[in-house]
Amino acid sequence: MTDAFEGLEIRSLVTEEGDLRLSLESVTLSEPQADEVIVQVQAAPINPSDLGLLLGPADMATMRAGGTAERPVLTLTIPERRLGAVRTRMGESMPVGNEGAGVVVRAGANVADMLGKTVGMLGGAMYTQYRKLRGRDCVVLPEGASAADGASLFVNPLTALGFTETMKAEGHTALVHTAAASNLGQMLNRICLADGIPLVNIVRREEQAAILRDIGAEWIVDSSAPDFEAKLVEAIAATGATLGFDAIGGGKLAGQILHAMEVVASRGAAFSRYGSNSLKQVYIYGMLDTGPTIIDRTFGLSWGVGGWLLTPFMAKAGPEVVGRMRQRVLDELKTTFASHYTRTIGLAEALQPDVVQAYQNKATGEKYLIDPSL
Amino acid sequence: MTDAFEGLEIRSLVTEEGDLRLSLESVTLSEPQADEVIVQVQAAPINPSDLGLLLGPADMATMRAGGTAERPVLTLTIPERRLGAVRTRMGESMPVGNEGAGVVVRAGANVADMLGKTVGMLGGAMYTQYRKLRGRDCVVLPEGASAADGASLFVNPLTALGFTETMKAEGHTALVHTAAASNLGQMLNRICLADGIPLVNIVRREEQAAILRDIGAEWIVDSSAPDFEAKLVEAIAATGATLGFDAIGGGKLAGQILHAMEVVASRGAAFSRYGSNSLKQVYIYGMLDTGPTIIDRTFGLSWGVGGWLLTPFMAKAGPEVVGRMRQRVLDELKTTFASHYTRTIGLAEALQPDVVQAYQNKATGEKYLIDPSL
């Protein structure tokens, strides 16, 4: 066959003028190599981790729509003081979308058995109609699983499993998680319930607490409640958590978690001017609040706060651990790792101002799926 | 012999009323066991790490003098909001002084050869006239070394060596240090110059920069200069430092160091929304500023900030590394690890309001030595 595959894909460009420009661009794929496949993408989630590349640090209030209905163009202004963070991507039209799923429509000689199969993919540039990649970078979905079932096979499931693997590797026995009613947070609850890992869920609203109660979460603490700090200490005392994963990043929450851990660790112990010897760690993996992290060091010297990212974690954990994690995701695709989407949109729809505003809000329980074949 | 040794020692007490009370108390020592010695303490430094226990979080402006000239009592108020940090030491009269040196005046049967020797000691309660401890917790000083020479054998030297050992263990090749003109900072410069470790010194005043220039420091950056951030980037680029040790703790400095490291790490690299893969770490080991640490996360997700403390470091490093560190300190006692004291004071003098105020200021270049035998 020699017909080239042509399709549209979402691109994000930071211009030299400091604008962020979203558009649909036409892309032509050449024939796959012997080890490659071409996948017609049918489902790609909008994860919080995609928004950093898609929208960058642009000011949402400056959104201007242009182009046509089929080929919309959306322009946003990046505040001057935020330009430094995106200088290295200026002028480069960047494809977006960490993960997705679809049907193999062309396969190289060495991977011919994948033709027609529905596969999950990780590797970026998934907000596109056709994606070429190595066959071994695809995972063939189990019988009966749709592209939507397999669209979120990697980012949230592997991140949630990465939390419990990090916990074990670093010698902790229980976890604290913030923004805990998120899709990822719900998965983490299902993993922890199945594996007997005590988990303290921190949420910011009663309705989020209700979501978690419904799926059987035992420890839920509402940071907007007046007795938040006391309840957090109570939950940490009951679970023995000395490790937290924080999706919020900005503000005082990471420090509050460390402080509560120290209150528990120093109970009944003799006074030490350096605080307890209990190593208390919070990893920041998200940026729901992009403001500064404020750490009031009221917890001695055995503490750490740091960034956590899936890719370096997997590189450090090694192929055996990662293989085990991947297999579990496939085995429990429709249970533990099921994602629920509140809305499915097409590529052009994903660039409509009201839609962008909606998925950018990251409201709890809302999750968007892009179907580029619509 | 049956004469008991009786002497005075400094005590720090947090009362139930929330006062901090400093006094001299009389202590009587029984005969040493077979493995023990009694040392007449002749020199014990006032390190920044001693002040936390000695003065706690008391408000210096509330200092009231009482007692007699020989047995002074000093009382300070602890602000209500700071009481939580000292609740576990309330009512307990605590001896102070991490390290010191003196002459062995009594020795148990198994350590009889130590009698009359001048020894260095680590173990707390050194602001005292006579200290009983196990012979193996003393280090016999080299021929010709005085008690003053051996008084600061542990805290600063082992901390400075701990920084370079941590650097090697965690895969870094150069260091950033703050409050770099301190006694500890000067030692660190001598170590790094001898070992060929590039070191970026951050100071806050020109006179501190001058101190470091005089001892041959190559990279000195003044955080009060208008071009501080640019100079810091330049020094980090030249040295390749990805690890910092921070004595200050509060404020934005730790974050600024991480930011400068990231600027260097991402030079010439393709844009990544998660920042560079270069792991950037700052350890906070002091509290010159007790305010919150403010981390503006402008450096991706490969970063960490945490507490660093000598004792857990040594426990983790193991006896071989610690043995090597201790031997080096003894070998280079009068060169690399020489401490210079600006004033020597007696026990009672150490509780005079003007003297307390002076050593509490922690002015660069000033260092106090207590000689309890005065």
Interface residues (C-beta under 8 A of the other chain):
Chain A: G52 L53 G84 A85 V86 T88 R89 E92 M94 G249 G250 G255 S266 A269 A270 F271 R273 Y274 G275 N277 Q281 I284 Y285 M287 T290 P292 T293 I294 I295 D296 R297 T298 G300 L301 S302 W303 G304 V305 G306 G307 W308 L309 T311 P312
Chain B: G52 L53 G84 A85 V86 T88 R89 E92 M94 G249 G250 G255 S266 A269 A270 F271 R273 Y274 G275 N277 Q281 I284 Y285 M287 T290 P292 T293 I294 I295 D296 R297 T298 G300 L301 S302 W303 G304 V305 G306 G307 W308 L309 T311 P312
